[in-house]
Amino acid sequence: MAAERLQKLLSAAGLCSRRHAEDLLREGRVRVNGRPARLGDRADPRLDRILVDGRPLPAAATSLTLLLNKPVGVLSTCSDPHGRLTVLDLLPTALRQGQGLHPVGRLDADSRGALLLSNDGALTLRLTHPRFGHLKTYRVRVAGHPGPEVLRRWRAGVSLDGREALPVRLRPLARSGEDTLLELGMREGRRRQIRRTAEILGHPVLDLERIAIGEVRLGDLPVGGWRRLRPGELGALARQDGPPTRGRRKWSSPGSSP
Protein backbone atom coordinates (compact mmCIF):
# COMPACT_ATOMS: atom_id res chain seq x y z
CA MET A 1 0.00 0.00 0.00
CA ALA A 2 1.15 3.58 -0.57
CA ALA A 3 1.94 5.89 2.34
CA GLU A 4 -1.17 7.43 3.86
CA ARG A 5 -1.86 10.25 6.28
CA LEU A 6 -1.22 9.20 9.85
CA GLN A 7 -4.63 10.28 11.12
CA LYS A 8 -6.20 7.92 8.60
CA LEU A 9 -3.94 5.05 9.66
CA LEU A 10 -4.69 5.59 13.36
CA SER A 11 -8.40 5.67 12.66
CA ALA A 12 -8.24 2.54 10.46
CA ALA A 13 -6.42 0.72 13.27
CA GLY A 14 -9.40 1.41 15.51
CA LEU A 15 -7.49 3.60 17.96
CA CYS A 16 -9.66 6.67 17.64
CA SER A 17 -11.54 8.93 15.26
CA ARG A 18 -9.59 11.01 12.73
CA ARG A 19 -10.25 14.17 14.73
CA HIS A 20 -8.84 12.57 17.87
CA ALA A 21 -5.89 11.29 15.84
CA GLU A 22 -5.13 14.89 14.87
CA ASP A 23 -5.06 15.76 18.57
CA LEU A 24 -2.62 12.90 19.25
CA LEU A 25 -0.34 14.22 16.51
CA ARG A 26 -0.47 17.79 17.83
CA GLU A 27 0.36 16.51 21.32
CA GLY A 28 3.45 14.69 20.05
CA ARG A 29 2.17 11.26 21.07
CA VAL A 30 2.84 9.66 17.66
CA ARG A 31 6.34 8.73 16.44
CA VAL A 32 7.41 7.34 13.07
CA ASN A 33 10.77 5.61 12.83
CA GLY A 34 11.81 7.20 16.10
CA ARG A 35 10.88 10.77 15.20
CA PRO A 36 7.87 12.77 16.45
CA ALA A 37 5.20 12.89 13.73
CA ARG A 38 3.41 16.04 12.70
CA LEU A 39 -0.06 16.71 11.40
CA GLY A 40 -0.06 15.97 7.66
CA ASP A 41 2.75 13.39 7.79
CA ARG A 42 2.33 10.16 5.88
CA ALA A 43 3.59 6.64 6.55
CA ASP A 44 3.37 3.10 5.23
CA PRO A 45 2.72 0.63 8.07
CA ARG A 46 4.49 -2.12 6.07
CA LEU A 47 7.73 -0.15 5.96
CA ASP A 48 7.57 2.36 8.81
CA ARG A 49 7.54 1.80 12.57
CA ILE A 50 4.61 3.76 13.97
CA LEU A 51 4.27 4.17 17.74
CA VAL A 52 1.40 5.75 19.65
CA ASP A 53 2.24 6.53 23.27
CA GLY A 54 5.22 4.21 22.84
CA ARG A 55 3.18 1.27 21.59
CA PRO A 56 3.23 -0.15 18.04
CA LEU A 57 0.28 0.72 15.87
CA PRO A 58 -2.02 -2.33 15.75
CA ALA A 59 -3.18 -3.83 12.47
CA ALA A 60 -6.25 -2.25 10.94
CA ALA A 61 -9.36 -3.43 12.75
CA THR A 62 -12.21 -5.14 10.97
CA SER A 63 -14.78 -2.47 10.18
CA LEU A 64 -17.61 -2.49 12.73
CA THR A 65 -20.51 -0.07 13.26
CA LEU A 66 -23.22 -0.44 15.91
CA LEU A 67 -26.47 1.35 16.68
CA LEU A 68 -26.99 1.99 20.39
CA ASN A 69 -30.09 3.21 22.20
CA LYS A 70 -28.35 5.52 24.66
CA PRO A 71 -30.09 5.99 28.02
CA VAL A 72 -30.29 9.29 29.87
CA GLY A 73 -27.30 9.81 32.15
CA VAL A 74 -24.77 7.91 30.02
CA LEU A 75 -21.87 9.88 28.52
CA SER A 76 -21.13 9.81 24.77
CA THR A 77 -17.42 9.19 25.23
CA CYS A 78 -15.02 6.26 25.46
CA SER A 79 -13.89 6.91 29.04
CA ASP A 80 -14.49 9.31 31.90
CA PRO A 81 -11.87 10.37 34.48
CA HIS A 82 -14.61 10.63 37.13
CA GLY A 83 -15.77 7.04 36.61
CA ARG A 84 -19.18 7.93 35.21
CA LEU A 85 -20.97 5.47 32.92
CA THR A 86 -20.08 5.77 29.22
CA VAL A 87 -21.61 4.30 26.09
CA LEU A 88 -18.80 1.73 25.85
CA ASP A 89 -19.76 0.43 29.29
CA LEU A 90 -23.05 -0.74 27.77
CA LEU A 91 -21.27 -3.16 25.40
CA PRO A 92 -19.98 -6.69 26.06
CA THR A 93 -16.33 -6.92 27.05
CA ALA A 94 -15.38 -8.41 23.67
CA LEU A 95 -16.63 -5.26 21.93
CA ARG A 96 -15.26 -2.80 24.49
CA GLN A 97 -11.72 -4.09 24.18
CA GLY A 98 -9.61 -4.27 21.05
CA GLN A 99 -12.27 -3.12 18.58
CA GLY A 100 -11.47 0.59 18.61
CA LEU A 101 -15.13 1.61 18.77
CA HIS A 102 -15.89 5.27 19.42
CA PRO A 103 -19.07 7.36 19.37
CA VAL A 104 -19.92 8.93 16.03
CA GLY A 105 -20.94 12.40 17.14
CA ARG A 106 -22.61 12.67 20.52
CA LEU A 107 -25.80 12.93 22.52
CA ASP A 108 -25.79 15.00 25.69
CA ALA A 109 -25.93 13.07 28.95
CA ASP A 110 -29.50 14.21 29.54
CA SER A 111 -30.65 13.14 26.06
CA ARG A 112 -31.37 9.62 24.84
CA GLY A 113 -31.83 7.55 21.73
CA ALA A 114 -29.94 6.63 18.56
CA LEU A 115 -26.13 6.86 18.69
CA LEU A 116 -23.70 5.15 16.32
CA LEU A 117 -20.49 3.53 17.55
CA SER A 118 -17.87 2.71 14.93
CA ASN A 119 -14.20 1.99 14.29
CA ASP A 120 -14.55 3.16 10.68
CA GLY A 121 -12.75 6.48 10.44
CA ALA A 122 -14.06 7.28 6.96
CA LEU A 123 -17.66 6.73 8.06
CA THR A 124 -17.11 8.80 11.20
CA LEU A 125 -15.76 11.69 9.15
CA ARG A 126 -18.67 11.48 6.71
CA LEU A 127 -21.26 11.54 9.50
CA THR A 128 -19.69 14.29 11.60
CA HIS A 129 -18.21 16.76 9.11
CA PRO A 130 -20.60 19.69 8.54
CA ARG A 131 -20.24 19.60 4.76
CA PHE A 132 -22.17 16.33 4.47
CA GLY A 133 -25.23 17.55 6.40
CA HIS A 134 -26.76 14.19 7.34
CA LEU A 135 -30.35 14.38 8.55
CA LYS A 136 -30.97 13.42 12.18
CA THR A 137 -34.52 13.04 13.48
CA TYR A 138 -35.67 13.68 17.05
CA ARG A 139 -38.78 13.41 19.20
CA VAL A 140 -38.79 16.46 21.46
CA ARG A 141 -41.22 17.10 24.31
CA VAL A 142 -41.34 20.78 25.26
CA ALA A 143 -43.09 22.70 28.00
CA GLY A 144 -46.27 24.49 26.98
CA HIS A 145 -47.87 24.72 23.55
CA PRO A 146 -45.75 26.47 20.87
CA GLY A 147 -47.95 28.62 18.66
CA PRO A 148 -47.73 29.12 14.89
CA GLU A 149 -45.26 32.01 15.14
CA VAL A 150 -42.91 30.08 17.43
CA LEU A 151 -43.01 27.07 15.10
CA ARG A 152 -42.34 29.33 12.11
CA ARG A 153 -39.29 30.85 13.81
CA TRP A 154 -37.96 27.45 14.81
CA ARG A 155 -38.39 26.06 11.30
CA ALA A 156 -36.55 29.02 9.80
CA GLY A 157 -33.55 28.49 12.09
CA VAL A 158 -32.78 30.38 15.30
CA SER A 159 -29.35 32.07 15.52
CA LEU A 160 -27.07 30.92 18.33
CA ASP A 161 -23.91 32.71 19.51
CA GLY A 162 -24.28 35.20 16.67
CA ARG A 163 -24.32 32.50 13.97
CA GLU A 164 -27.25 31.72 11.71
CA ALA A 165 -28.77 28.26 11.96
CA LEU A 166 -30.01 26.11 9.09
CA PRO A 167 -33.76 25.59 8.71
CA VAL A 168 -35.22 22.48 10.36
CA ARG A 169 -38.11 20.15 9.73
CA LEU A 170 -40.62 20.48 12.54
CA ARG A 171 -44.13 19.18 13.11
CA PRO A 172 -46.30 18.84 16.21
CA LEU A 173 -47.28 15.26 17.04
CA ALA A 174 -49.38 15.52 20.19
CA ARG A 175 -50.42 17.90 22.97
CA SER A 176 -51.26 17.28 26.61
CA GLY A 177 -52.40 19.72 29.26
CA GLU A 178 -48.91 21.10 29.94
CA ASP A 179 -46.59 20.05 27.10
CA THR A 180 -46.24 19.32 23.38
CA LEU A 181 -44.51 16.47 21.53
CA LEU A 182 -42.68 17.53 18.36
CA GLU A 183 -40.81 15.68 15.62
CA LEU A 184 -37.73 17.60 14.48
CA GLY A 185 -35.26 16.91 11.68
CA MET A 186 -32.00 18.84 11.36
CA ARG A 187 -28.76 18.73 9.36
CA GLU A 188 -26.41 20.40 11.81
CA GLY A 189 -25.57 19.67 15.40
CA ARG A 190 -24.12 22.48 17.47
CA ARG A 191 -23.65 21.96 21.19
CA ARG A 192 -27.06 21.54 22.87
CA GLN A 193 -28.65 23.24 19.87
CA ILE A 194 -32.17 21.90 20.28
CA ARG A 195 -32.31 22.66 24.00
CA ARG A 196 -30.87 26.14 23.61
CA THR A 197 -33.24 26.96 20.74
CA ALA A 198 -36.28 25.76 22.69
CA GLU A 199 -35.20 27.83 25.69
CA ILE A 200 -34.85 30.97 23.54
CA LEU A 201 -38.34 30.40 22.14
CA GLY A 202 -39.85 30.04 25.62
CA HIS A 203 -40.60 26.31 25.56
CA PRO A 204 -37.86 24.41 27.44
CA VAL A 205 -37.15 20.79 26.52
CA LEU A 206 -38.56 18.20 28.91
CA ASP A 207 -37.38 15.14 26.99
CA LEU A 208 -35.22 14.67 23.91
CA GLU A 209 -34.88 11.39 22.02
CA ARG A 210 -33.04 10.89 18.73
CA ILE A 211 -34.99 8.35 16.70
CA ALA A 212 -33.03 8.22 13.42
CA ILE A 213 -29.66 9.01 11.85
CA GLY A 214 -30.21 9.22 8.12
CA GLU A 215 -32.01 6.00 7.16
CA VAL A 216 -30.93 4.19 10.35
CA ARG A 217 -33.93 4.16 12.66
CA LEU A 218 -34.03 3.31 16.35
CA GLY A 219 -37.22 1.27 15.96
CA ASP A 220 -37.94 -1.06 18.88
CA LEU A 221 -34.33 -1.34 20.08
CA PRO A 222 -34.58 -1.41 23.90
CA VAL A 223 -33.04 1.33 26.02
CA GLY A 224 -29.39 0.42 26.60
CA GLY A 225 -29.52 -2.15 23.79
CA TRP A 226 -27.39 -2.28 20.65
CA ARG A 227 -27.25 -3.99 17.27
CA ARG A 228 -24.90 -4.17 14.31
CA LEU A 229 -25.79 -2.02 11.34
CA ARG A 230 -27.14 -3.94 8.37
CA PRO A 231 -25.24 -3.74 5.06
CA GLY A 232 -28.07 -1.76 3.48
CA GLU A 233 -27.95 0.81 6.28
CA LEU A 234 -24.20 1.21 5.94
CA GLY A 235 -24.57 1.68 2.21
CA ALA A 236 -27.26 4.32 2.70
CA LEU A 237 -25.06 6.25 5.14
CA ALA A 238 -22.14 6.11 2.73
CA ARG A 239 -24.25 7.37 -0.18
CA GLN A 240 -26.35 10.00 1.54
CA ASP A 241 -25.42 13.63 1.04
CA GLY A 242 -27.41 16.49 2.45
CA PRO A 243 -27.73 20.00 1.05
CA PRO A 244 -24.70 22.26 1.42
CA THR A 245 -24.39 23.74 4.90
CA ARG A 246 -23.09 27.03 3.52
CA GLY A 247 -24.76 29.34 1.07
CA ARG A 248 -28.15 27.68 1.33
CA ARG A 249 -30.78 28.96 3.71
CA LYS A 250 -33.96 27.17 2.64
CA TRP A 251 -34.93 23.55 2.26
CA SER A 252 -38.27 21.83 2.22
CA SER A 253 -39.81 21.09 5.62
CA PRO A 254 -42.98 19.11 6.37
CA GLY A 255 -45.63 21.42 7.72
CA SER A 256 -43.97 24.57 6.42
CA SER A 257 -43.83 26.44 3.17
CA PRO A 258 -41.21 25.29 0.61
Legacy VTK file of the C-alpha trace (Angstrom):
# vtk DataFile Version 3.0
C-alpha trace
ASCII
DATASET POLYDATA
POINTS 258 float
0.000 0.000 0.000
1.151 3.578 -0.572
1.943 5.892 2.336
-1.167 7.435 3.863
-1.858 10.247 6.284
-1.216 9.201 9.853
-4.625 10.283 11.123
-6.202 7.924 8.602
-3.935 5.053 9.662
-4.687 5.589 13.363
-8.404 5.668 12.664
-8.239 2.543 10.458
-6.419 0.724 13.267
-9.396 1.410 15.511
-7.494 3.598 17.963
-9.662 6.674 17.643
-11.543 8.935 15.259
-9.588 11.009 12.730
-10.251 14.165 14.726
-8.836 12.569 17.871
-5.886 11.290 15.842
-5.126 14.887 14.867
-5.055 15.764 18.575
-2.622 12.902 19.246
-0.339 14.220 16.511
-0.471 17.794 17.825
0.357 16.512 21.321
3.446 14.687 20.048
2.169 11.262 21.070
2.843 9.659 17.661
6.343 8.732 16.437
7.405 7.340 13.067
10.769 5.611 12.827
11.811 7.201 16.104
10.878 10.769 15.197
7.871 12.769 16.446
5.203 12.888 13.733
3.412 16.043 12.701
-0.064 16.710 11.395
-0.065 15.971 7.661
2.753 13.393 7.793
2.333 10.164 5.878
3.592 6.639 6.547
3.365 3.099 5.225
2.723 0.628 8.070
4.486 -2.116 6.068
7.734 -0.147 5.961
7.572 2.363 8.810
7.540 1.797 12.569
4.613 3.759 13.974
4.271 4.175 17.735
1.395 5.749 19.647
2.244 6.528 23.270
5.221 4.212 22.835
3.181 1.273 21.591
3.226 -0.154 18.037
0.284 0.724 15.867
-2.025 -2.332 15.746
-3.175 -3.834 12.474
-6.252 -2.254 10.935
-9.357 -3.427 12.754
-12.214 -5.144 10.967
-14.778 -2.474 10.180
-17.614 -2.490 12.731
-20.506 -0.072 13.260
-23.219 -0.437 15.905
-26.472 1.350 16.682
-26.987 1.990 20.392
-30.093 3.212 22.203
-28.348 5.516 24.663
-30.090 5.987 28.017
-30.286 9.287 29.873
-27.299 9.811 32.149
-24.767 7.914 30.019
-21.867 9.881 28.522
-21.129 9.810 24.768
-17.421 9.193 25.232
-15.019 6.259 25.459
-13.892 6.912 29.045
-14.490 9.312 31.900
-11.873 10.374 34.483
-14.613 10.630 37.125
-15.774 7.043 36.611
-19.183 7.929 35.207
-20.974 5.468 32.921
-20.075 5.768 29.224
-21.606 4.304 26.094
-18.799 1.727 25.845
-19.758 0.433 29.292
-23.046 -0.740 27.770
-21.273 -3.156 25.400
-19.983 -6.689 26.060
-16.332 -6.924 27.047
-15.380 -8.415 23.671
-16.635 -5.262 21.931
-15.259 -2.803 24.485
-11.715 -4.086 24.181
-9.607 -4.266 21.046
-12.271 -3.122 18.578
-11.467 0.593 18.613
-15.129 1.606 18.771
-15.886 5.271 19.422
-19.070 7.356 19.371
-19.916 8.933 16.029
-20.942 12.403 17.141
-22.608 12.666 20.515
-25.799 12.930 22.516
-25.788 15.000 25.694
-25.930 13.068 28.953
-29.503 14.207 29.544
-30.647 13.144 26.059
-31.372 9.618 24.837
-31.829 7.553 21.726
-29.937 6.630 18.564
-26.134 6.858 18.689
-23.699 5.154 16.317
-20.486 3.529 17.547
-17.869 2.709 14.928
-14.202 1.992 14.289
-14.549 3.155 10.682
-12.747 6.484 10.439
-14.057 7.284 6.960
-17.659 6.734 8.061
-17.109 8.797 11.204
-15.762 11.693 9.154
-18.668 11.482 6.714
-21.257 11.542 9.498
-19.687 14.287 11.600
-18.210 16.757 9.110
-20.604 19.691 8.543
-20.238 19.601 4.755
-22.168 16.331 4.471
-25.232 17.551 6.402
-26.762 14.194 7.341
-30.352 14.379 8.546
-30.973 13.416 12.176
-34.520 13.037 13.478
-35.670 13.676 17.046
-38.776 13.413 19.202
-38.789 16.461 21.459
-41.216 17.100 24.314
-41.338 20.782 25.262
-43.094 22.703 28.005
-46.270 24.493 26.979
-47.869 24.721 23.553
-45.753 26.475 20.874
-47.952 28.620 18.665
-47.734 29.115 14.888
-45.262 32.014 15.138
-42.913 30.075 17.431
-43.009 27.071 15.104
-42.335 29.329 12.113
-39.288 30.855 13.812
-37.965 27.448 14.813
-38.394 26.057 11.297
-36.555 29.024 9.802
-33.551 28.493 12.089
-32.776 30.382 15.299
-29.354 32.067 15.524
-27.067 30.916 18.333
-23.913 32.710 19.507
-24.277 35.202 16.672
-24.319 32.502 13.967
-27.248 31.723 11.709
-28.766 28.264 11.957
-30.010 26.113 9.093
-33.761 25.585 8.710
-35.216 22.484 10.358
-38.105 20.150 9.733
-40.619 20.478 12.540
-44.129 19.184 13.105
-46.304 18.844 16.214
-47.279 15.263 17.035
-49.380 15.519 20.192
-50.418 17.896 22.971
-51.264 17.282 26.607
-52.396 19.723 29.257
-48.911 21.103 29.936
-46.588 20.054 27.098
-46.238 19.319 23.383
-44.511 16.472 21.535
-42.680 17.532 18.357
-40.807 15.684 15.625
-37.733 17.597 14.482
-35.257 16.911 11.680
-31.999 18.836 11.361
-28.764 18.728 9.359
-26.412 20.399 11.808
-25.570 19.674 15.403
-24.122 22.482 17.472
-23.650 21.960 21.190
-27.061 21.538 22.870
-28.645 23.241 19.871
-32.174 21.900 20.280
-32.308 22.658 24.003
-30.868 26.138 23.607
-33.239 26.961 20.745
-36.276 25.758 22.687
-35.196 27.834 25.689
-34.853 30.971 23.542
-38.345 30.404 22.141
-39.846 30.041 25.617
-40.599 26.305 25.564
-37.857 24.410 27.441
-37.155 20.795 26.518
-38.565 18.199 28.910
-37.376 15.136 26.992
-35.219 14.672 23.911
-34.883 11.389 22.022
-33.042 10.888 18.726
-34.986 8.355 16.702
-33.032 8.218 13.421
-29.664 9.006 11.850
-30.214 9.221 8.122
-32.013 6.002 7.162
-30.927 4.192 10.350
-33.933 4.158 12.663
-34.031 3.311 16.347
-37.220 1.274 15.964
-37.937 -1.057 18.880
-34.325 -1.343 20.076
-34.585 -1.410 23.897
-33.040 1.326 26.019
-29.387 0.419 26.601
-29.520 -2.154 23.787
-27.394 -2.279 20.646
-27.252 -3.991 17.272
-24.896 -4.170 14.309
-25.789 -2.024 11.344
-27.139 -3.937 8.374
-25.238 -3.737 5.056
-28.072 -1.764 3.479
-27.953 0.807 6.284
-24.199 1.215 5.943
-24.571 1.680 2.211
-27.258 4.320 2.703
-25.057 6.254 5.143
-22.137 6.113 2.727
-24.248 7.372 -0.179
-26.350 10.003 1.544
-25.417 13.627 1.045
-27.413 16.486 2.454
-27.727 19.998 1.045
-24.702 22.256 1.421
-24.395 23.739 4.899
-23.092 27.034 3.523
-24.758 29.339 1.069
-28.152 27.682 1.330
-30.782 28.958 3.715
-33.955 27.166 2.635
-34.925 23.547 2.257
-38.273 21.828 2.222
-39.809 21.087 5.618
-42.980 19.111 6.373
-45.629 21.423 7.721
-43.966 24.566 6.417
-43.833 26.440 3.167
-41.213 25.289 0.609
LINES 1 259
258 0 1 2 3 4 5 6 7 8 9 10 11 12 13 14 15 16 17 18 19 20 21 22 23 24 25 26 27 28 29 30 31 32 33 34 35 36 37 38 39 40 41 42 43 44 45 46 47 48 49 50 51 52 53 54 55 56 57 58 59 60 61 62 63 64 65 66 67 68 69 70 71 72 73 74 75 76 77 78 79 80 81 82 83 84 85 86 87 88 89 90 91 92 93 94 95 96 97 98 99 100 101 102 103 104 105 106 107 108 109 110 111 112 113 114 115 116 117 118 119 120 121 122 123 124 125 126 127 128 129 130 131 132 133 134 135 136 137 138 139 140 141 142 143 144 145 146 147 148 149 150 151 152 153 154 155 156 157 158 159 160 161 162 163 164 165 166 167 168 169 170 171 172 173 174 175 176 177 178 179 180 181 182 183 184 185 186 187 188 189 190 191 192 193 194 195 196 197 198 199 200 201 202 203 204 205 206 207 208 209 210 211 212 213 214 215 216 217 218 219 220 221 222 223 224 225 226 227 228 229 230 231 232 233 234 235 236 237 238 239 240 241 242 243 244 245 246 247 248 249 250 251 252 253 254 255 256 257
